[in-house]
C-alpha cells in the first residue's frame, strides 16, 4: 500500500525514512505540539515551500532546466487569489475563480516560454527566464489598480478560514480550534496531495524520459523522443504546481505583494533548498525546506542564547551576535554542500547502498 502511494519511490534508507516520517508527523500535529504564532507560521511556510521547491526540482533536478522564472508562477498564484478575493469578496467562489485564472495564465505563459525559449542553449534560456520574471515583477508593481502596487493587497478569506471562526466551544488537546488552524490543515492536505502527485509524475514513463533528457539530450532525441515536447511539458507542469503553491501562500497570509511572492530572494531560497535536500529527489524538497526554514527562523534565537552564555569570554559574544546570523547561515550552507555534495537524500541513499 505504501509502495503504491509513493509510486514505488521508497526512501531506500532507514535514516531517510525516519526523517521523512518525523517531518510528516511533526507537520501533522504542529498546531498542537508547537505552540505559538511563530512556530505555526514556520510550519505553514515549510508546507508551502515543499510544494514550491519540489515543483522547481521537477525542472532542475529531473529535466536539467535552469529557470529563474519559477517564482513568477508562484506570484501569479498568489496574486490570482488576492485579486479575486479583493474584487469578488471573501468566499470559496472567489478562491476558485482566482486559482483557476492563475492556473490558466501560468499555463499560457509557461507554454510560451517553453516553445520560444527551450530550443536555445541552457545559459540563454536562464537569462530569458530571468528577464521575463523581472518584467513581471515590475508589471505587478505598476498595475496598482489591480495588484495594489508596492503596498500589495490585503483581503479576507471565507468564514471557515477566518481567525475569528471558532467551530468548537471547548479546546481540543489544549488548543482552541479556529479558522487559522483550519487554514493550516487545508495547506497540509494540499501539500501532501501535491507531493504525491509529483512523485507519481517523476516515477512514470514520462518522468523516466525527463531523466534521460537530463543525462543526455542528444541520445534521447536520437532514440525517438521529441525533447522539446517533453521539456515544454515539464516546464508547464512545474509552473502549475508553483502556481498552486503561491495560492497556498496567499490563503495563509491573507495578503500579497511584490516582495512577498515575486522577490528574487525566494528564487535563491529555492536553489539553496534544492541543493541542501538533493537535486532529482522529491524527498529532498521536504528535507531541505525543513532544514533551511528552521535555520532561517530560529538561528537568531540560538545565536542570542549562545552569545549570552559566552558573555564572559573575549571576542566570542561578538562573533555569536544575532546580527551575524546570515554569516552563520552561509557557513552552514557551505558545510552542507561540502559534506553532502549530492544533498542530504543523495548522501543517505548512498550510505544505505554501501551497507
C-alpha positions in Angstrom: 0.0 0.0 0.0 2.8 2.4 1.0 4.8 1.4 -2.1 1.8 2.3 -4.3 1.1 5.5 -2.5 4.7 6.6 -3.0 4.6 5.5 -6.7 7.3 2.9 -6.0 9.8 5.6 -5.0 10.6 4.4 -1.4 13.2 6.3 0.7 15.7 3.4 0.3 17.4 4.4 3.6 16.2 3.8 7.1 17.6 7.1 8.3 15.8 8.9 5.5 12.6 7.1 6.2 12.7 8.0 9.8 13.4 11.7 8.9 10.5 11.8 6.5 8.1 10.2 9.0 9.2 12.6 11.6 8.7 15.6 9.3 5.2 14.3 8.3 4.2 13.6 11.9 5.6 16.9 13.1 3.8 18.9 10.4 0.6 16.9 11.1 0.5 17.8 14.8 2.3 21.2 14.6 -0.6 23.3 15.9 -0.9 21.1 19.0 2.7 20.3 19.7 4.5 23.6 18.8 2.5 26.4 20.4 2.9 30.0 19.4 2.2 32.0 16.3 5.8 31.9 15.1 6.0 28.1 15.2 2.8 27.7 13.2 3.9 30.3 10.6 7.2 28.3 10.2 5.3 25.0 9.8 2.9 26.6 7.2 5.9 28.1 5.3 7.5 24.7 5.2 4.4 23.2 3.6 4.3 25.9 1.0 8.0 25.7 0.2 7.9 21.9 0.0 5.5 22.2 -2.9 7.3 25.1 -4.5 10.8 23.5 -4.3 9.5 20.1 -5.4 8.0 21.7 -8.5 11.2 23.6 -9.2 13.1 20.3 -8.8 11.0 18.8 -11.5 12.6 21.3 -13.8 16.1 21.5 -12.4 16.7 18.1 -10.9 14.7 15.8 -13.2 14.9 17.7 -16.5 18.1 19.7 -16.2 16.4 23.0 -17.0 17.7 26.1 -15.1 14.9 28.6 -14.9 14.7 31.9 -13.0 11.1 32.5 -13.8 9.8 29.9 -11.3 8.8 32.5 -8.6 6.9 34.4 -11.3 4.3 31.5 -11.4 4.4 31.4 -7.6 3.5 35.1 -7.6 0.8 34.6 -10.3 -0.9 32.0 -8.0 -0.7 34.4 -5.0 -2.0 37.4 -7.0 -4.8 35.3 -8.5 -6.2 34.5 -5.1 -5.6 38.1 -3.8 -7.1 39.9 -6.8 -10.2 37.6 -6.9 -10.8 37.9 -3.2 -10.4 41.6 -3.3 -12.7 42.1 -6.3 -15.3 39.4 -5.6 -15.3 39.4 -1.8 -14.5 36.7 0.7 -15.9 33.4 -0.5 -15.0 29.9 -1.8 -16.1 31.0 -5.3 -13.6 33.8 -5.3 -10.8 31.4 -4.3 -11.7 29.0 -7.2 -12.0 31.8 -9.7 -8.7 33.3 -8.6 -6.9 29.9 -8.7 -8.5 29.0 -12.0 -7.5 32.2 -13.6 -3.9 32.0 -12.2 -3.5 28.4 -13.5 -4.7 29.4 -16.9 -2.3 32.4 -17.1 0.5 30.2 -15.8 -0.3 27.6 -18.4 -0.2 30.1 -21.3 3.0 31.9 -20.1 4.9 28.7 -19.4 3.8 27.2 -22.7 5.0 30.4 -24.5 8.3 30.4 -22.6 8.8 26.7 -23.3 8.1 26.9 -27.0 10.1 30.0 -27.7 13.0 29.6 -25.4 13.7 25.9 -24.7 15.3 25.5 -28.1 18.2 27.8 -27.1 21.2 26.8 -25.0 20.8 26.5 -21.3 22.5 29.7 -20.3 20.5 31.8 -22.8 17.3 30.1 -21.6 18.2 31.0 -17.9 18.8 34.6 -19.0 15.5 34.8 -20.9 13.5 33.5 -17.9 15.3 36.0 -15.6 14.3 38.8 -17.9 10.7 37.7 -18.1 10.5 37.3 -14.3 12.0 40.8 -13.7 9.5 42.3 -16.2 6.6 40.6 -14.5 7.7 41.9 -11.1 7.9 45.4 -12.5 4.4 45.0 -14.1 3.0 43.8 -10.8 4.3 46.9 -9.0 2.9 49.3 -11.6 -0.6 47.9 -12.1 -1.7 49.3 -8.7 -5.4 49.3 -9.6 -5.3 45.6 -9.7 -2.3 44.5 -7.6 -2.1 47.3 -5.1 1.3 48.3 -6.3 4.2 48.2 -3.8 1.7 48.1 -0.9 0.1 44.9 -2.1 -3.4 43.6 -1.4 -4.9 42.7 2.0 -8.1 40.6 1.7 -10.4 38.4 3.6 -10.9 34.6 3.4 -14.1 32.6 3.6 -15.6 32.4 7.1 -14.2 28.9 7.9 -10.7 30.2 7.2 -11.0 33.4 9.2 -9.1 33.6 12.5 -12.3 34.7 14.3 -14.2 31.5 13.3 -14.3 29.0 16.2 -16.2 25.8 15.4 -15.8 24.3 18.9 -16.6 25.9 22.2 -14.0 23.8 24.1 -10.3 23.3 23.5 -9.1 20.2 21.6 -5.9 18.8 23.2 -5.4 22.1 24.9 -5.7 24.2 21.7 -8.7 26.3 20.7 -9.5 25.4 17.1 -10.1 28.5 14.9 -10.0 29.4 11.3 -6.2 29.8 11.3 -5.7 26.2 12.3 -8.3 25.1 9.7 -6.3 27.1 7.1 -3.1 25.3 8.2 -4.7 21.9 7.7 -6.0 22.9 4.3 -2.4 23.7 3.4 -1.3 20.4 4.9 -3.7 18.3 2.8 -2.9 20.3 -0.3 0.9 19.8 0.2 0.6 16.0 0.8 -1.6 15.6 -2.3 0.6 17.7 -4.5 3.8 16.0 -3.4 2.2 12.6 -4.0 1.2 13.8 -7.5 4.8 15.0 -8.2 6.1 11.6 -7.0 3.7 9.9 -9.5 4.9 12.2 -12.3 8.6 11.6 -11.8 8.2 7.9 -11.4 6.1 7.5 -14.5 7.4 6.7 -18.0 7.2 10.4 -18.6 9.5 11.1 -15.7 12.0 8.5 -16.9 12.2 10.2 -20.2 12.8 13.5 -18.4 15.7 12.0 -16.6 17.1 10.5 -19.9 17.0 14.0 -21.4 18.8 15.4 -18.3 21.6 12.8 -18.7 22.0 13.0 -22.5 19.6 15.2 -24.5 21.1 14.1 -27.9 20.8 10.4 -27.1 17.2 10.8 -26.0 16.4 12.6 -29.3 18.3 10.0 -31.3 16.1 7.1 -30.0 12.9 8.9 -31.0 11.8 11.2 -28.1 10.8 14.7 -29.0 12.9 16.5 -26.5 11.3 20.0 -27.0 7.8 18.5 -26.3 8.9 16.8 -23.1 10.9 19.8 -21.8 8.0 22.1 -22.6 5.5 19.8 -20.8 7.9 19.6 -17.8 8.0 23.4 -17.8 4.2 23.7 -17.9 3.7 21.1 -15.1 6.3 22.8 -12.9 4.6 26.2 -13.4 1.2 24.9 -12.5 2.4 23.3 -9.2 4.3 26.5 -8.4 1.1 28.5 -9.1 -0.8 26.4 -6.6 2.0 26.9 -4.0 1.5 30.7 -4.5 -2.2 30.4 -3.9 -1.4 28.5 -0.7 0.8 31.4 0.4 -2.0 33.9 -0.2 -4.5 31.8 1.7 -2.2 31.6 4.7 -1.1 35.3 4.8 -4.4 36.9 3.6 -2.0 39.4 1.9 0.2 39.5 -1.2 2.6 42.0 -2.6 5.6 42.0 -4.9 8.2 41.3 -2.2 6.0 38.6 -0.7 5.8 36.2 -3.7 7.9 37.7 -6.6 11.2 38.6 -5.0 14.4 37.2 -6.4 15.3 36.2 -2.8 12.6 33.5 -3.0 14.2 32.1 -6.1 17.6 31.9 -4.3 16.0 30.2 -1.4 14.6 27.6 -3.8 18.0 26.9 -5.2 19.6 26.6 -1.8 16.9 24.2 -0.6 17.2 22.0 -3.7 21.0 21.8 -3.2 20.7 21.0 0.5 18.0 18.4 0.1 19.3 16.8 -3.1 18.5 17.5 -6.7 16.4 15.0 -8.6 14.7 13.8 -5.4 11.2 15.0 -4.4 12.0 13.9 -0.9 14.9 16.4 -0.9 12.4 19.2 -1.1 10.9 18.2 2.2 14.2 17.6 3.9 15.8 20.8 2.5 12.8 23.0 3.3 12.7 21.9 6.9 16.5 22.4 7.4 16.7 25.7 5.7 13.5 27.4 7.0 14.0 26.2 10.6 17.6 27.5 10.5 16.4 30.8 8.9 13.7 31.3 11.5 15.5 30.2 14.7 19.2 30.7 14.1 19.0 34.2 15.5 17.4 32.9 18.7 20.1 30.2 19.1 22.8 32.8 18.5 21.3 35.1 21.1 21.4 32.3 23.7 24.9 31.3 22.7 26.1 34.9 22.9 24.6 35.4 26.4 26.2 32.1 27.5 29.6 33.3 26.3 29.3 36.8 27.8 32.5 36.5 29.9 34.7 35.3 27.1 36.7 37.6 24.7 35.5 38.0 21.1 33.1 35.1 21.2 30.0 37.1 22.2 30.6 39.5 19.2 31.1 36.6 16.9 27.9 34.9 18.0 25.9 38.1 17.8 22.4 37.5 16.4 23.1 40.3 13.9 25.6 37.9 12.2 23.0 35.2 11.6 23.4 35.5 7.8 27.1 34.8 8.2 26.4 31.6 10.1 23.6 30.6 7.8 26.0 30.9 4.8 28.7 28.9 6.7 26.1 26.1 7.4 25.2 26.1 3.7 28.9 25.8 2.7 29.5 23.0 5.1 26.3 21.2 3.9 27.5 21.4 0.3 31.0 20.2 1.3 29.8 17.2 3.3 26.7 16.5 1.3 27.6 17.2 -2.3 24.6 15.2 -3.6 22.3 16.6 -0.9 21.1 15.0 2.3 18.9 12.5 0.4 21.7 11.5 -2.0 24.2 11.0 0.8 21.8 8.9 2.9 20.9 6.7 0.0 24.5 6.2 -1.0 25.4 5.3 2.6 22.5 2.8 2.7 23.6 1.2 -0.5 27.1 0.6 0.9 25.8 -1.2 4.0 
